[in-house]
Amino acid sequence: MPQAGYRRIADTFNRLHARRRQITVSKSFVAYTLRRERYAIECKRRELRRRQPRSLKRNAVWALDLTGKQDIQGQQHTLIGVIDHGTRRLLELKAVPNKAAWTLLGYLFLAIGRYGKPRALRTDNERIFTGWVFPKILRWAGIRHQRSEVGCPWQNGRIERLFGTLKRKLDQWRVVDDKQLQTALKHFTFWYNAVRPHQNLSGQTPSEAWDGIDPYQRVPKRVEWFEAWGGLLNGFYLSG
């Protein structure tokens, strides 16, 4: 939790361990510890930033989560995101009409129809994911349901990082209505998958990682400059 302050760290620790291990910490103790161990903490953060995640094959684990965006009329739009852990490919990014389990399962199975079935799906502990519908349908489909622990969003870090990238761009983008938002999300998906090199993929794009393409060993047939969202999304697209 590199961006968290001492209050959030104390609250998170106590939520995780107060009942299970009968251990709690005070906010003043956490603040004192952070000051005392400042150098060791910075070294650990640097080590974590440089660590390469364990490589996974495509369709081993998918992550699914929800976020939101408000348009200029003040209407809140719910967005669903589905990402493949191993290749970081963004499989689904849409504004959805509601947060019902059946709705989310519909979008999930549309992605399965296009990309194949994952062995496991990771979500957080929001109520729609812990009720009887969502887990039962996943079991019926032969998909293992992995849930992050309460108060531990970093355990679903792939989708959280995706949403962080999306929100930094969306915060600078003027959303007019649902139709414009859906078109904008299509442009973002293409940019994220096929244009933007990913640091943890050694410079590959998610689409290249998904298709097993090494851009350093292949001469592209065509190079195109891609730009969308008034220049917020841009880069070179290598095709062929």
C-alpha positions as CSV (number, residue, x, y, z in Angstrom):
1,M,0.0,0.0,0.0
2,P,2.7,2.5,-1.1
3,Q,0.3,5.5,-1.2
4,A,-1.5,4.8,2.1
5,G,-1.0,7.0,5.2
6,Y,-0.7,5.8,8.7
7,R,-4.5,6.1,9.4
8,R,-5.4,3.8,6.5
9,I,-2.6,1.4,7.3
10,A,-3.8,1.1,10.9
11,D,-7.4,0.6,9.9
12,T,-6.5,-2.0,7.3
13,F,-4.3,-3.9,9.7
14,N,-7.0,-4.0,12.3
15,R,-9.7,-5.0,9.9
16,L,-7.5,-8.0,8.8
17,H,-6.2,-9.1,12.2
18,A,-8.4,-7.8,15.1
19,R,-10.8,-10.7,15.0
20,R,-8.7,-13.5,13.4
21,R,-5.5,-13.0,15.4
22,Q,-6.7,-10.8,18.3
23,I,-4.0,-8.2,17.3
24,T,-4.6,-4.4,16.8
25,V,-2.4,-1.4,16.4
26,S,-2.9,2.3,17.1
27,K,-2.6,5.0,14.6
28,S,0.1,6.7,16.6
29,F,2.2,3.5,16.7
30,V,1.9,3.1,12.9
31,A,3.0,6.8,12.4
32,Y,6.0,6.3,14.7
33,T,7.0,3.1,13.0
34,L,6.8,4.7,9.6
35,R,9.0,7.5,10.7
36,R,11.5,5.2,12.4
37,E,11.7,2.8,9.5
38,R,11.6,5.3,6.7
39,Y,14.7,4.2,4.9
40,A,13.9,0.5,5.1
41,I,10.4,1.2,3.8
42,E,11.7,3.2,0.8
43,C,14.2,0.3,0.0
44,K,11.3,-2.2,0.1
45,R,9.2,0.0,-2.1
46,R,12.0,0.2,-4.6
47,E,12.4,-3.5,-4.5
48,L,8.7,-4.1,-5.1
49,R,8.6,-1.6,-8.0
50,R,11.5,-3.5,-9.7
51,R,10.2,-7.0,-9.1
52,Q,8.9,-8.8,-12.2
53,P,5.5,-10.5,-11.6
54,R,5.3,-14.2,-12.1
55,S,4.5,-15.1,-15.7
56,L,1.2,-16.7,-16.4
57,K,-0.2,-18.3,-19.6
58,R,-3.2,-16.6,-21.2
59,N,-6.6,-17.7,-19.9
60,A,-5.0,-19.0,-16.6
61,V,-6.6,-16.2,-14.5
62,W,-8.9,-13.4,-15.4
63,A,-9.7,-10.4,-13.2
64,L,-13.1,-8.7,-13.1
65,D,-14.1,-5.5,-11.4
66,L,-16.3,-2.4,-11.6
67,T,-15.6,1.3,-11.6
68,G,-17.6,4.4,-12.5
69,K,-17.6,7.7,-14.4
70,Q,-19.9,10.7,-14.2
71,D,-20.9,12.5,-17.4
72,I,-21.4,16.3,-17.7
73,Q,-25.1,15.9,-16.8
74,G,-24.2,14.4,-13.5
75,Q,-25.3,10.9,-14.5
76,Q,-23.1,8.1,-13.0
77,H,-22.1,5.3,-15.4
78,T,-21.0,1.9,-14.2
79,L,-18.1,0.4,-16.1
80,I,-17.1,-3.3,-16.1
81,G,-13.5,-4.4,-16.8
82,V,-12.2,-7.9,-17.5
83,I,-8.4,-8.4,-17.9
84,D,-6.2,-11.5,-18.5
85,H,-3.6,-11.7,-15.8
86,G,-0.8,-13.3,-17.8
87,T,-0.9,-11.1,-20.9
88,R,-2.6,-8.0,-19.4
89,R,-5.0,-8.0,-22.4
90,L,-8.1,-6.0,-21.7
91,L,-10.9,-8.4,-22.7
92,E,-13.9,-6.3,-21.8
93,L,-14.5,-2.6,-21.0
94,K,-18.1,-1.4,-21.3
95,A,-20.6,0.8,-19.6
96,V,-23.3,-1.5,-18.2
97,P,-26.9,-0.7,-17.4
98,N,-26.8,-2.0,-13.9
99,K,-24.6,-4.0,-11.4
100,A,-26.8,-7.1,-11.1
101,A,-25.0,-10.4,-11.0
102,W,-26.8,-11.7,-14.1
103,T,-25.8,-8.6,-16.1
104,L,-22.1,-9.0,-15.2
105,L,-22.2,-12.7,-15.9
106,G,-23.7,-11.9,-19.4
107,Y,-20.7,-9.7,-20.2
108,L,-18.3,-12.2,-18.8
109,F,-19.7,-15.0,-20.9
110,L,-19.6,-12.8,-24.0
111,A,-15.8,-12.4,-23.4
112,I,-15.5,-16.1,-22.9
113,G,-17.2,-16.7,-26.2
114,R,-14.6,-14.5,-27.9
115,Y,-11.4,-15.4,-26.0
116,G,-11.9,-18.8,-24.4
117,K,-12.6,-19.8,-20.8
118,P,-10.2,-18.9,-18.0
119,R,-9.4,-21.5,-15.3
120,A,-10.0,-18.9,-12.6
121,L,-11.7,-15.6,-12.2
122,R,-10.6,-13.1,-9.5
123,T,-12.9,-10.5,-8.0
124,D,-13.2,-8.5,-4.8
125,N,-15.7,-9.1,-2.1
126,E,-18.5,-6.8,-3.2
127,R,-21.9,-8.2,-2.5
128,I,-22.7,-9.1,-6.1
129,F,-19.7,-11.4,-6.2
130,T,-20.4,-13.1,-2.8
131,G,-24.2,-13.8,-3.3
132,W,-25.4,-17.2,-4.5
133,V,-25.8,-16.3,-8.2
134,F,-22.3,-15.3,-9.2
135,P,-20.3,-18.1,-7.5
136,K,-22.9,-20.8,-8.5
137,I,-22.8,-19.9,-12.2
138,L,-19.0,-19.9,-12.1
139,R,-18.9,-23.4,-10.5
140,W,-21.4,-24.6,-13.1
141,A,-19.1,-23.3,-15.8
142,G,-16.1,-24.9,-14.3
143,I,-14.3,-21.6,-13.4
144,R,-12.6,-21.3,-10.0
145,H,-13.7,-18.2,-8.2
146,Q,-10.8,-16.4,-6.4
147,R,-11.8,-13.5,-4.1
148,S,-9.4,-11.0,-2.6
149,E,-9.5,-10.5,1.2
150,V,-11.6,-7.7,2.6
151,G,-9.7,-4.4,2.6
152,C,-7.0,-5.8,0.3
153,P,-7.6,-4.3,-3.2
154,W,-3.9,-4.9,-4.1
155,Q,-4.7,-8.6,-4.2
156,N,-6.5,-7.9,-7.5
157,G,-3.8,-5.6,-8.6
158,R,-3.9,-6.2,-12.4
159,I,-7.4,-4.7,-12.7
160,E,-6.8,-2.0,-10.2
161,R,-3.8,-0.9,-12.2
162,L,-5.8,-0.9,-15.4
163,F,-8.5,1.2,-13.7
164,G,-5.8,3.6,-12.4
165,T,-4.6,4.2,-16.0
166,L,-8.2,4.5,-17.3
167,K,-9.2,7.0,-14.6
168,R,-6.1,9.2,-15.1
169,K,-7.2,9.6,-18.7
170,L,-11.0,9.8,-18.0
171,D,-10.4,12.6,-15.5
172,Q,-9.1,14.7,-18.4
173,W,-11.9,13.7,-20.8
174,R,-15.3,15.3,-21.1
175,V,-18.0,12.5,-21.2
176,V,-21.2,13.8,-22.8
177,D,-23.5,10.7,-22.6
178,D,-23.6,6.9,-22.7
179,K,-23.1,6.6,-26.5
180,Q,-20.0,8.8,-26.5
181,L,-18.6,7.0,-23.5
182,Q,-19.0,3.5,-25.1
183,T,-17.1,4.8,-28.2
184,A,-14.4,6.3,-26.0
185,L,-14.0,3.0,-24.2
186,K,-13.5,1.2,-27.5
187,H,-10.7,3.6,-28.4
188,F,-9.1,3.1,-24.9
189,T,-9.3,-0.7,-25.3
190,F,-7.5,-0.5,-28.6
191,W,-4.9,1.9,-27.3
192,Y,-4.3,-0.2,-24.1
193,N,-4.1,-3.5,-26.0
194,A,-2.3,-2.7,-29.2
195,V,-0.5,0.7,-28.9
196,R,0.8,1.2,-25.4
197,P,3.9,-1.0,-24.5
198,H,3.6,-2.5,-21.1
199,Q,6.5,-2.3,-18.7
200,N,5.9,-5.7,-17.1
201,L,5.7,-7.3,-20.5
202,S,9.2,-6.2,-21.4
203,G,7.9,-3.6,-23.9
204,Q,5.3,-5.8,-25.6
205,T,1.8,-4.7,-25.9
206,P,-0.9,-6.9,-24.3
207,S,-2.1,-7.9,-27.8
208,E,1.4,-9.0,-28.7
209,A,1.8,-11.0,-25.5
210,W,-1.6,-12.6,-26.1
211,D,-0.7,-13.6,-29.7
212,G,2.9,-14.6,-28.8
213,I,4.5,-12.0,-31.0
214,D,8.0,-10.6,-30.3
215,P,8.1,-7.1,-31.7
216,Y,11.9,-7.1,-31.4
217,Q,12.2,-10.1,-33.8
218,R,9.5,-9.0,-36.4
219,V,9.5,-6.3,-39.0
220,P,6.0,-4.8,-39.0
221,K,4.1,-4.6,-42.3
222,R,2.7,-1.2,-41.4
223,V,3.4,1.5,-38.8
224,E,0.6,3.9,-38.0
225,W,0.3,6.8,-35.6
226,F,-2.7,6.4,-33.3
227,E,-4.4,9.3,-31.6
228,A,-7.7,9.5,-29.7
229,W,-9.4,11.5,-26.9
230,G,-8.0,14.8,-28.2
231,G,-4.5,13.4,-28.0
232,L,-4.7,11.9,-24.5
233,L,-4.3,8.4,-26.1
234,N,-1.5,8.2,-28.6
235,G,1.4,6.1,-29.9
236,F,2.6,4.0,-32.7
237,Y,0.6,1.0,-33.8
238,L,2.6,-1.8,-35.4
239,S,0.5,-4.1,-37.6
240,G,1.2,-7.3,-39.5
